[in-house]
């Protein structure tokens, strides 16, 4: 490795060491109102319908996807 390349690499790595690390300032407050039973039921049902139902359908029809027609 040439002297110029070594100095260039040393200069580039020195910049990253001196750069300040920014940290996210995340603050959370307690909820304004408690979630009711109906809210939780609607949320869980919608998650089931959106994510688990389509993937279950694909897995149950996997054999038909393997066949070439």
DOVO-918539 format. One record per atom (N, C-alpha, C): atom name; chain; x, y, z; residue number from 1. Coordinates in pm, 1 decimal. Example, Ala and Ser with C-alpha at 12.3 -4.5 7.8 and 13.67 -1.06 7.14 Angstrom:
REM DOVO-918539
{pt N, A, {1319.0, -569.0, 780.0}, 1},
{pt CA, A, {1230.0, -450.0, 780.0}, 1},
{pt C, A, {1320.0, -330.0, 780.0}, 1},
{pt N, A, {1285.0, -225.0, 708.0}, 2},
{pt CA, A, {1367.0, -106.0, 714.0}, 2},
{pt C, A, {1290.0, 3.0, 787.0}, 2},
This chain:
REM DOVO-918539
{pt N, A, {85.3, -116.8, 0.0}, 1},
{pt CA, A, {0.0, 0.0, 0.0}, 1},
{pt C, A, {89.6, 122.8, 0.0}, 1},
{pt N, A, {54.8, 214.6, -84.1}, 2},
{pt CA, A, {137.5, 333.6, -93.7}, 2},
{pt C, A, {113.2, 426.9, 24.4}, 2},
{pt N, A, {204.4, 517.4, 42.7}, 3},
{pt CA, A, {194.9, 612.2, 153.6}, 3},
{pt C, A, {73.1, 702.9, 138.4}, 3},
{pt N, A, {44.7, 741.1, 15.3}, 4},
{pt CA, A, {-70.2, 828.5, -9.8}, 4},
{pt C, A, {-201.5, 758.3, 24.0}, 4},
{pt N, A, {-212.6, 630.4, -14.8}, 5},
{pt CA, A, {-334.6, 554.8, 15.0}, 5},
{pt C, A, {-351.5, 535.5, 165.0}, 5},
{pt N, A, {-242.1, 510.5, 235.8}, 6},
{pt CA, A, {-249.5, 492.1, 380.5}, 6},
{pt C, A, {-294.5, 620.7, 448.5}, 6},
{pt N, A, {-242.4, 733.7, 404.0}, 7},
{pt CA, A, {-283.3, 861.5, 462.7}, 7},
{pt C, A, {-429.2, 892.8, 430.8}, 7},
{pt N, A, {-472.3, 859.2, 310.9}, 8},
{pt CA, A, {-610.2, 883.1, 271.9}, 8},
{pt C, A, {-705.9, 799.8, 356.6}, 8},
{pt N, A, {-673.0, 672.0, 373.3}, 9},
{pt CA, A, {-757.9, 586.2, 456.1}, 9},
{pt C, A, {-758.1, 631.5, 601.2}, 9},
{pt N, A, {-644.3, 672.3, 653.1}, 10},
{pt CA, A, {-636.8, 720.5, 790.8}, 10},
{pt C, A, {-720.5, 846.8, 807.0}, 10},
{pt N, A, {-719.2, 932.7, 706.6}, 11},
{pt CA, A, {-798.7, 1055.3, 711.9}, 11},
{pt C, A, {-947.9, 1027.2, 706.5}, 11},
{pt N, A, {-987.2, 929.2, 624.8}, 12},
{pt CA, A, {-1129.6, 896.2, 614.7}, 12},
{pt C, A, {-1181.7, 830.5, 741.7}, 12},
{pt N, A, {-1104.7, 742.6, 802.6}, 13},
{pt CA, A, {-1150.6, 678.3, 924.9}, 13},
{pt C, A, {-1146.9, 774.1, 1042.0}, 13},
{pt N, A, {-1061.3, 872.4, 1038.6}, 14},
{pt CA, A, {-1057.0, 970.5, 1146.9}, 14},
{pt C, A, {-1181.8, 1056.4, 1151.0}, 14},
{pt N, A, {-1241.3, 1083.1, 1033.3}, 15},
{pt CA, A, {-1363.9, 1162.7, 1028.8}, 15},
{pt C, A, {-1480.3, 1090.1, 1093.9}, 15},
{pt N, A, {-1486.8, 960.2, 1076.9}, 16},
{pt CA, A, {-1598.1, 886.0, 1134.9}, 16},
{pt C, A, {-1584.9, 874.3, 1286.0}, 16},
{pt N, A, {-1465.4, 875.1, 1335.2}, 17},
{pt CA, A, {-1447.4, 865.4, 1480.7}, 17},
{pt C, A, {-1488.7, 993.7, 1551.1}, 17},
{pt N, A, {-1470.0, 1107.1, 1485.8}, 18},
{pt CA, A, {-1498.6, 1235.3, 1549.0}, 18},
{pt C, A, {-1642.7, 1280.7, 1530.2}, 18},
{pt N, A, {-1718.5, 1212.9, 1443.9}, 19},
{pt CA, A, {-1855.6, 1254.6, 1416.9}, 19},
{pt C, A, {-1942.9, 1226.0, 1539.3}, 19},
{pt N, A, {-2022.9, 1323.1, 1580.7}, 20},
{pt CA, A, {-2110.0, 1300.3, 1696.7}, 20},
{pt C, A, {-2222.6, 1203.6, 1660.9}, 20},
{pt N, A, {-2259.3, 1124.0, 1756.9}, 21},
{pt CA, A, {-2367.4, 1027.8, 1738.2}, 21},
{pt C, A, {-2497.3, 1093.2, 1783.4}, 21},
{pt N, A, {-2593.0, 1101.9, 1692.1}, 22},
{pt CA, A, {-2721.1, 1161.5, 1726.8}, 22},
{pt C, A, {-2811.2, 1056.5, 1787.3}, 22},
{pt N, A, {-2875.1, 1090.7, 1895.4}, 23},
{pt CA, A, {-2966.4, 999.0, 1961.7}, 23},
{pt C, A, {-3107.7, 1053.3, 1949.8}, 23},
{pt N, A, {-3202.1, 963.7, 1932.6}, 24},
{pt CA, A, {-3341.3, 1004.8, 1919.1}, 24},
{pt C, A, {-3396.6, 1044.7, 2055.0}, 24},
{pt N, A, {-3468.2, 1153.4, 2056.9}, 25},
{pt CA, A, {-3532.2, 1200.2, 2179.6}, 25},
{pt C, A, {-3679.0, 1158.2, 2174.6}, 25},
{pt N, A, {-3707.7, 1040.5, 2226.5}, 26},
{pt CA, A, {-3843.4, 987.0, 2223.2}, 26},
{pt C, A, {-3901.9, 994.6, 2363.5}, 26},
{pt N, A, {-4012.3, 1063.6, 2373.4}, 27},
{pt CA, A, {-4082.1, 1073.7, 2500.7}, 27},
{pt C, A, {-4225.4, 1028.7, 2479.9}, 27},
{pt N, A, {-4274.7, 950.5, 2570.9}, 28},
{pt CA, A, {-4409.4, 898.4, 2558.9}, 28},
{pt C, A, {-4491.9, 940.7, 2679.4}, 28},
{pt N, A, {-4616.7, 962.0, 2655.1}, 29},
{pt CA, A, {-4709.3, 997.5, 2762.0}, 29},
{pt C, A, {-4804.3, 881.0, 2784.3}, 29},
{pt N, A, {-4864.8, 872.2, 2900.2}, 30},
{pt CA, A, {-4965.1, 767.3, 2920.9}, 30},
{pt C, A, {-5086.8, 791.8, 2830.6}, 30},
{pt N, A, {-5161.0, 688.5, 2797.3}, 31},
{pt CA, A, {-5276.2, 706.5, 2708.6}, 31},
{pt C, A, {-5382.3, 796.2, 2772.2}, 31},
{pt N, A, {-5453.6, 868.1, 2687.8}, 32},
{pt CA, A, {-5558.1, 957.3, 2738.3}, 32},
{pt C, A, {-5674.5, 879.8, 2796.8}, 32},
{pt N, A, {-5706.9, 765.5, 2734.1}, 33},
{pt CA, A, {-5816.1, 682.0, 2784.9}, 33},
{pt C, A, {-5777.8, 535.8, 2767.3}, 33},
{pt N, A, {-5828.5, 452.6, 2853.7}, 34},
{pt CA, A, {-5796.7, 309.5, 2850.4}, 34},
{pt C, A, {-5866.6, 242.1, 2732.2}, 34},
{pt N, A, {-5806.3, 136.4, 2679.2}, 35},
{pt CA, A, {-5868.6, 59.4, 2572.3}, 35},
{pt C, A, {-5973.6, -32.8, 2631.6}, 35},
{pt N, A, {-6087.9, -35.0, 2570.1}, 36},
{pt CA, A, {-6195.7, -122.2, 2616.2}, 36},
{pt C, A, {-6182.8, -261.5, 2557.3}, 36},
{pt N, A, {-6268.5, -349.8, 2602.8}, 37},
{pt CA, A, {-6267.7, -488.0, 2554.5}, 37},
{pt C, A, {-6302.5, -493.6, 2406.3}, 37},
{pt N, A, {-6398.4, -411.5, 2365.5}, 38},
{pt CA, A, {-6438.6, -410.8, 2225.1}, 38},
{pt C, A, {-6326.1, -359.6, 2135.9}, 38},
{pt N, A, {-6251.8, -259.2, 2181.8}, 39},
{pt CA, A, {-6138.4, -207.9, 2103.8}, 39},
{pt C, A, {-6032.6, -314.9, 2082.6}, 39},
{pt N, A, {-6001.9, -388.9, 2186.3}, 40},
{pt CA, A, {-5902.2, -495.6, 2176.8}, 40},
{pt C, A, {-5951.6, -607.0, 2085.5}, 40},
{pt N, A, {-6080.8, -641.3, 2096.5}, 41},
{pt CA, A, {-6136.6, -747.6, 2012.5}, 41},
{pt C, A, {-6132.9, -708.0, 1865.2}, 41},
{pt N, A, {-6167.2, -584.5, 1833.4}, 42},
{pt CA, A, {-6164.4, -538.1, 1694.7}, 42},
{pt C, A, {-6021.0, -536.9, 1642.3}, 42},
{pt N, A, {-5926.3, -493.4, 1724.1}, 43},
{pt CA, A, {-5786.4, -490.9, 1682.4}, 43},
{pt C, A, {-5730.8, -629.0, 1655.4}, 43},
{pt N, A, {-5756.8, -722.0, 1744.1}, 44},
{pt CA, A, {-5706.3, -858.3, 1724.8}, 44},
{pt C, A, {-5772.5, -926.3, 1605.6}, 44},
{pt N, A, {-5901.8, -903.4, 1587.1}, 45},
{pt CA, A, {-5972.2, -962.7, 1473.6}, 45},
{pt C, A, {-5919.5, -907.8, 1341.8}, 45},
{pt N, A, {-5896.2, -778.3, 1335.5}, 46},
{pt CA, A, {-5844.6, -720.9, 1211.0}, 46},
{pt C, A, {-5703.0, -770.7, 1181.9}, 46},
{pt N, A, {-5620.2, -787.4, 1285.8}, 47},
{pt CA, A, {-5485.9, -843.6, 1264.7}, 47},
{pt C, A, {-5494.8, -986.3, 1212.5}, 47},
{pt N, A, {-5586.7, -1064.1, 1268.2}, 48},
{pt CA, A, {-5604.4, -1201.1, 1223.0}, 48},
{pt C, A, {-5647.1, -1204.5, 1077.0}, 48},
{pt N, A, {-5745.1, -1121.8, 1042.1}, 49},
{pt CA, A, {-5797.0, -1123.7, 905.4}, 49},
{pt C, A, {-5694.5, -1073.2, 804.3}, 49},
{pt N, A, {-5615.3, -975.2, 842.0}, 50},
{pt CA, A, {-5520.6, -915.7, 746.8}, 50},
{pt C, A, {-5394.0, -997.3, 728.6}, 50},
{pt N, A, {-5345.5, -1062.8, 833.0}, 51},
{pt CA, A, {-5215.6, -1129.9, 824.7}, 51},
{pt C, A, {-5226.0, -1282.1, 824.7}, 51},
{pt N, A, {-5300.5, -1337.4, 916.6}, 52},
{pt CA, A, {-5299.5, -1482.3, 931.7}, 52},
{pt C, A, {-5388.8, -1554.0, 830.9}, 52},
{pt N, A, {-5500.0, -1495.5, 794.3}, 53},
{pt CA, A, {-5590.8, -1562.3, 701.9}, 53},
{pt C, A, {-5529.3, -1579.8, 562.6}, 53},
{pt N, A, {-5470.7, -1477.0, 500.6}, 54},
{pt CA, A, {-5409.2, -1499.0, 368.3}, 54},
{pt C, A, {-5290.8, -1596.3, 371.5}, 54},
{pt N, A, {-5208.7, -1586.9, 472.9}, 55},
{pt CA, A, {-5095.6, -1679.2, 478.9}, 55},
{pt C, A, {-5142.4, -1822.0, 504.1}, 55},
{pt N, A, {-5247.7, -1839.9, 581.0}, 56},
{pt CA, A, {-5303.8, -1973.8, 601.1}, 56},
{pt C, A, {-5361.6, -2029.8, 473.3}, 56},
{pt N, A, {-5423.6, -1944.4, 392.1}, 57},
{pt CA, A, {-5479.7, -1989.3, 265.6}, 57},
{pt C, A, {-5368.9, -2034.4, 171.4}, 57},
{pt N, A, {-5260.6, -1959.2, 167.0}, 58},
{pt CA, A, {-5147.7, -1995.3, 80.7}, 58},
{pt C, A, {-5086.7, -2126.7, 126.2}, 58},
{pt N, A, {-5069.0, -2143.4, 257.5}, 59},
{pt CA, A, {-5009.7, -2267.8, 307.2}, 59},
{pt C, A, {-5101.5, -2387.0, 283.5}, 59},
{pt N, A, {-5231.8, -2368.1, 290.7}, 60},
{pt CA, A, {-5322.6, -2481.0, 267.7}, 60},
{pt C, A, {-5328.9, -2519.7, 120.3}, 60},
{pt N, A, {-5298.1, -2428.9, 28.2}, 61},
{pt CA, A, {-5299.3, -2457.3, -114.5}, 61},
{pt C, A, {-5158.0, -2471.5, -171.3}, 61},
{pt N, A, {-5061.4, -2502.0, -88.0}, 62},
{pt CA, A, {-4922.6, -2510.3, -131.3}, 62},
{pt C, A, {-4900.2, -2621.5, -233.2}, 62},
{pt N, A, {-4969.4, -2732.0, -218.2}, 63},
{pt CA, A, {-4951.7, -2843.6, -311.6}, 63},
{pt C, A, {-4997.7, -2806.1, -451.9}, 63},
{pt N, A, {-5103.5, -2727.3, -463.1}, 64},
{pt CA, A, {-5150.1, -2687.8, -595.9}, 64},
{pt C, A, {-5052.9, -2587.1, -659.0}, 64},
{pt N, A, {-4981.2, -2511.6, -579.3}, 65},
{pt CA, A, {-4880.7, -2420.0, -634.8}, 65},
{pt C, A, {-4759.3, -2496.2, -687.6}, 65},
{pt N, A, {-4729.7, -2611.6, -630.1}, 66},
{pt CA, A, {-4613.0, -2688.9, -672.9}, 66},
{pt C, A, {-4635.2, -2755.7, -807.7}, 66},
{pt N, A, {-4761.6, -2784.3, -843.7}, 67},
{pt CA, A, {-4792.1, -2851.7, -969.4}, 67},
{pt C, A, {-4775.2, -2755.2, -1085.1}, 67},
{pt N, A, {-4715.1, -2805.4, -1192.2}, 68},
{pt CA, A, {-4701.5, -2724.8, -1314.3}, 68},
{pt C, A, {-4816.6, -2758.0, -1407.4}, 68},
{pt N, A, {-4885.2, -2656.4, -1449.3}, 69},
{pt CA, A, {-4997.2, -2678.1, -1541.9}, 69},
{pt C, A, {-4984.0, -2587.6, -1660.0}, 69},
